[in-house]
């Protein structure tokens, strides 16, 4: 009997639990949160058309305007000079950079000069007897003949008799032979053609130098040139003598140069024209990488905006009563970060900064900068 009562109570509990759970589920109300509409904020500006300067960016490496590659035209041993032949050594104009041992060749030059002097001396008695009117002129020349100095020019011969007499004695041949030897002797000494510095040295003192051998490189550090490539469409806008702003990569310092030359040929591969910008500054060094901004022209009735604002190459977003819309524009010049566009009416409110996910008809909120008034 007890088991029956327990079984009945168990069944009643199960049934009561079932209906209780069902009642709880039925009493539970479903709740769905309402999605809030998010209105994004945009930055805008009001269009005011006006002249926009077209600045053409270009870049390149500095090269010394005056540079000399040093080559030897003679053979000999490189002798030590007043300064070491080392990179970075500075020389003044006319100062000897390289001296090659010329003692043997100098002796042959002196021998040729001695022969010329002897020939001149031998004709003086005949000149006194046959042409006394020319004797004093040649006697003065002999008196001024110094073996330790370069051979002076021969006296001017006016009459044909004098020319035939001097030439017939072989004086002219000996004279030009000496001048030729002296000219070659001067090549044993290489002098600085201008104030500058050695940027490359390929030999050292005591080296046997051969004819045609490259010895080094010498540059003038006062004036540099920057070679840049400019699009051919701006070729008629660039003018020689125009000022150009130059800057280093880190923008630590700016320089002012001027257009020195413009190549007359268009590069067929890149369709660009080479322009050369001259710049002077004592902080510059050859090989420095500089960026140039060439003022090409001014575009009238235009505005300049961020390139990221341009859509499909010829459209931009405008704001009409807090709603985004698109209008067509005419881009006339692209730079790395901006674009110059035309045909945007004055007073049009355009987006000034890109908005992620923007689309036509999108409701937006115009950002208004808060103004705080401080009372002092």
RANOR-V853456 format. One record per residue. N is the residue number from 1. SS is DSSP state (~ for helix, > for strand, _ for the rest). PHI is phi in degrees with one decimal (none if undefined). Layout:
BEGIN
n: [N/N]
ss: [SS/SS]
phi: [PHI/PHI]
END
This chain:
BEGIN
n: [1/2/3/4/5/6/7/8/9/10/11/12/13/14/15/16/17/18/19/20/21/22/23/24/25/26/27/28/29/30/31/32/33/34/35/36/37/38/39/40/41/42/43/44/45/46/47/48/49/50/51/52/53/54/55/56/57/58/59/60/61/62/63/64/65/66/67/68/69/70/71/72/73/74/75/76/77/78/79/80/81/82/83/84/85/86/87/88/89/90/91/92/93/94/95/96/97/98/99/100/101/102/103/104/105/106/107/108/109/110/111/112/113/114/115/116/117/118/119/120/121/122/123/124/125/126/127/128/129/130/131/132/133/134/135/136/137/138/139/140/141/142/143/144/145/146/147/148/149/150/151/152/153/154/155/156/157/158/159/160/161/162/163/164/165/166/167/168/169/170/171/172/173/174/175/176/177/178/179/180/181/182/183/184/185/186/187/188/189/190/191/192/193/194/195/196/197/198/199/200/201/202/203/204/205/206/207/208/209/210/211/212/213/214/215/216/217/218/219/220/221/222/223/224/225/226/227/228/229/230/231/232/233/234/235/236/237/238/239/240/241/242/243/244/245/246/247/248/249/250/251/252/253/254/255/256/257/258/259/260/261/262/263/264/265/266/267/268/269/270/271/272/273/274/275/276/277/278/279/280/281/282/283/284/285/286/287/288/289/290/291/292/293/294/295/296/297/298/299/300/301/302/303/304/305/306/307/308/309/310/311/312/313/314/315/316/317/318/319/320/321/322/323/324/325/326/327/328/329/330/331/332/333/334/335/336/337/338/339/340/341/342/343/344/345/346/347/348/349/350/351/352/353/354/355/356/357/358/359/360/361/362/363/364/365/366/367/368/369/370/371/372/373/374/375/376]
ss: [_/~/~/~/~/~/~/~/~/~/~/~/~/~/~/~/~/~/~/~/~/~/~/~/~/~/~/_/_/_/_/_/_/_/_/_/_/_/_/>/>/>/_/>/>/>/_/_/_/>/>/>/>/>/>/>/>/>/>/>/>/>/>/>/_/_/>/>/>/>/>/_/_/_/_/>/>/>/>/_/_/_/_/_/_/_/_/_/_/>/>/_/_/_/_/>/>/>/>/>/_/_/~/~/~/~/~/~/~/~/~/~/~/~/~/~/~/~/~/~/~/~/~/~/~/~/~/~/~/~/_/~/~/~/~/~/~/~/~/~/~/~/~/_/_/_/_/_/_/_/_/_/_/_/_/_/_/_/_/~/~/~/~/~/~/~/~/~/_/_/~/~/~/~/~/~/~/~/~/~/~/~/~/~/~/~/~/~/>/>/>/_/_/_/_/>/>/>/>/>/>/_/_/_/_/_/_/>/>/_/_/_/_/>/>/>/>/>/>/_/_/_/_/>/>/>/>/>/>/>/>/~/~/~/_/_/_/_/_/_/_/_/>/>/>/>/>/>/_/_/_/_/_/>/>/>/>/>/>/>/>/>/>/>/>/>/_/_/_/_/_/>/>/>/>/>/>/>/>/_/_/_/_/_/_/_/_/_/>/>/>/>/>/>/>/>/>/>/>/>/>/>/>/>/>/>/~/~/~/_/>/_/_/_/>/>/>/>/>/>/_/_/>/>/>/>/>/>/_/>/>/>/>/>/_/_/_/>/>/>/>/>/_/_/_/_/_/_/>/>/>/_/_/_/_/_/_/_/_/_/_/_/>/>/>/>/_/_/_/_/_/_/_/_/_/_]
phi: [none/-63.9/-64.7/-64.5/-62.5/-63.2/-63.2/-63.9/-61.9/-63.1/-64.8/-63.4/-64.7/-63.9/-64.6/-63.7/-64.3/-62.9/-68.3/-65.8/-64.2/-64.7/-68.4/-65.1/-62.9/-67.5/-80.4/-75.6/-94.3/-76.1/-127.2/-118.0/-66.7/-81.4/-70.2/-88.7/-79.4/-96.2/-105.3/-79.2/-95.9/-121.7/-95.9/-129.9/-151.1/-93.1/-72.2/-132.7/-67.3/-172.3/-70.5/-117.3/-68.1/-90.7/-106.4/-93.1/-80.1/-151.7/-151.7/175.3/-108.1/-71.0/-133.2/-61.8/-67.2/-110.3/-143.0/-133.6/-89.4/-86.7/-125.2/-94.0/-99.4/-132.9/-114.4/168.0/-90.5/-72.6/-95.6/-69.6/-108.0/-70.6/-129.3/-71.4/-83.8/-131.2/-60.2/93.9/-74.8/-99.2/-134.7/-89.2/-57.9/90.2/-76.3/-70.7/-91.9/-132.7/-122.6/-107.6/-57.7/-124.0/-61.3/-68.1/-70.1/-62.9/-66.1/-67.3/-66.7/-63.6/-64.3/-66.8/-66.5/-64.1/-63.1/-62.8/-62.3/-63.6/-66.0/-64.3/-64.1/-70.5/-91.1/-62.5/-60.4/-65.6/-65.7/-68.0/-79.7/-85.6/-133.9/-63.1/-68.1/-102.9/-63.4/-62.4/-64.4/-75.6/-65.1/-64.5/-64.5/-64.7/-64.6/-93.1/-78.5/-117.1/-66.1/-88.1/-117.0/-57.8/-63.9/-71.9/-67.3/-66.4/-60.7/-67.7/-102.1/-94.7/-86.6/-69.0/-60.5/-64.8/-61.2/-65.8/-66.9/-68.0/-67.5/-64.7/-89.6/77.5/-67.1/-63.7/-63.5/-64.9/-63.2/-70.0/-66.9/-65.0/-62.2/-65.9/-65.4/-65.2/-63.4/-70.3/-61.9/-66.3/-76.5/-78.2/-128.1/-105.3/-104.6/-70.8/-76.8/-161.2/-68.3/-172.1/-141.1/-77.1/-108.9/-153.7/-131.8/-117.3/-135.4/-131.1/-58.2/93.1/-74.1/-80.2/-94.6/-105.7/-62.5/88.7/-79.0/-78.4/-105.9/169.6/-142.5/-131.3/-128.7/-93.1/-94.2/-87.1/-129.2/-125.5/-127.9/-114.8/-92.2/-127.5/-104.5/-118.5/-57.0/-63.7/-69.4/-102.8/-64.4/-82.0/-95.6/-75.4/-129.1/-65.2/98.8/-69.7/-75.4/-134.1/-90.0/-120.4/-147.4/-80.5/-61.8/-87.8/54.9/-72.9/-153.0/-113.6/-130.3/-118.4/-122.7/-143.1/-71.2/-92.7/-146.7/-133.6/-65.5/-89.2/-117.6/-90.1/-66.7/-67.2/-75.4/-101.7/55.6/-124.8/-120.5/-82.4/-120.4/-117.3/-108.0/-92.8/-142.2/-126.4/-169.7/-74.2/-94.0/-79.3/-137.2/-63.3/95.3/-62.5/-94.8/-125.9/-108.6/-116.6/-118.2/-93.5/-77.3/-81.2/-166.5/-116.4/-93.7/-77.6/50.0/-145.7/-134.6/-119.1/-132.0/-64.8/-60.5/-69.5/-82.0/-79.7/-111.4/54.3/85.5/-151.9/-140.1/-140.8/-82.4/-126.2/-110.6/-119.8/52.7/65.1/-121.3/-76.2/-139.3/-121.8/-127.2/-83.6/-132.6/-120.0/-72.9/-113.3/-157.1/-112.8/-114.9/-63.2/-119.9/-126.5/-139.8/-95.7/-124.2/-128.2/67.5/-107.9/-60.8/-60.6/88.1/-68.9/-92.8/-115.9/-70.3/-99.8/-135.1/-61.7/-122.5/-68.4/80.5/-69.5/-153.4/-65.3/89.1/-73.1/-79.4/-135.2/-121.3/-78.6/-72.3/-118.6/-72.6/-75.7/-106.2/-110.2/-100.7/-105.0/-96.6/-98.8]
END
